Amino acid sequence: MKKKLAVLILFLSIGFTAIAQKDFNNYKYVIVPLKYDFLNEKDQYRLNTLTRHLFKQKGFVTFFDEEQFPEELNKDRCKALFANVEKGKSGLFATKVDITLKDCFGKEVFRTETGSSRKKDFKEAYVEAVREAFSSIEVMDYEYQPLEEKNEKDDDVIESAVDIVEVEAKEPEVKPSTESVDIESKDTTLYAQEKPYGYQVVDATPKVVMQLLNTSAQNVFLVKDKNAIVYKEDGFWYYSENNGELKEPKTLDIKF
């Protein structure tokens, strides 16, 4: 658990997590869970359907987390905000809830004012409280404005850095692999070769298994074309991936 928390903190500290600070207008999608933690059943009291409906009315393209997503969202979950309804500290006569929005790294980017209801019927009370909480979002202006142009420029910078790399005489000629990063075996030794953008990591073949991009944080690298980082902790290197859900870090044997 401590290691997971440490990885999450590292994710939030590196440069590319600025996506979490984007304006609402830069997000196209909102993903709503089909079950809230404080309730026993999926879509109980139809609160999840209500939440999805409210975001849809606001202009977002909304999905339940168990639905099939469009191709662009499958490729990049960071185009979406992840909504949730949390039960507040309800008093003796009041039901209270908050609506939260998190980015693809799990960082909370917005929390509504607490919505409350004094209705005695649970269904009526939760529905009224959710609607009241959503009023914090309702008053905000929203019009989707994609950041494609900016992202393309960022990609060009990275690609340009890769293009100008010269193959050193002492290094074997290798080509980047289009396959998934092969890090399942702890016995596989990988070798990091320094490049202007960071490092390319090869196996004994040699084959490039991933490219590591420098960040402002010490011993923390972004994995090119992956929602992942490679970082050093307690003398060991780890690979941690986050595609909307933080996965268990995997130990790497990398020789720098």
Helices and strands as residue ranges (DSSP letters): H 2-13, G 15-21, G 24-26, E 29-32, G 44-46, H 47-58, E 61-64, H 71-75, G 77-79, E 80-87, E 95-102, E 108-111, E 115-117, H 122-138, H 148-163, E 189-195, E 198-202, E 208-214, E 220-223, E 228-233, E 236-241, E 250-255
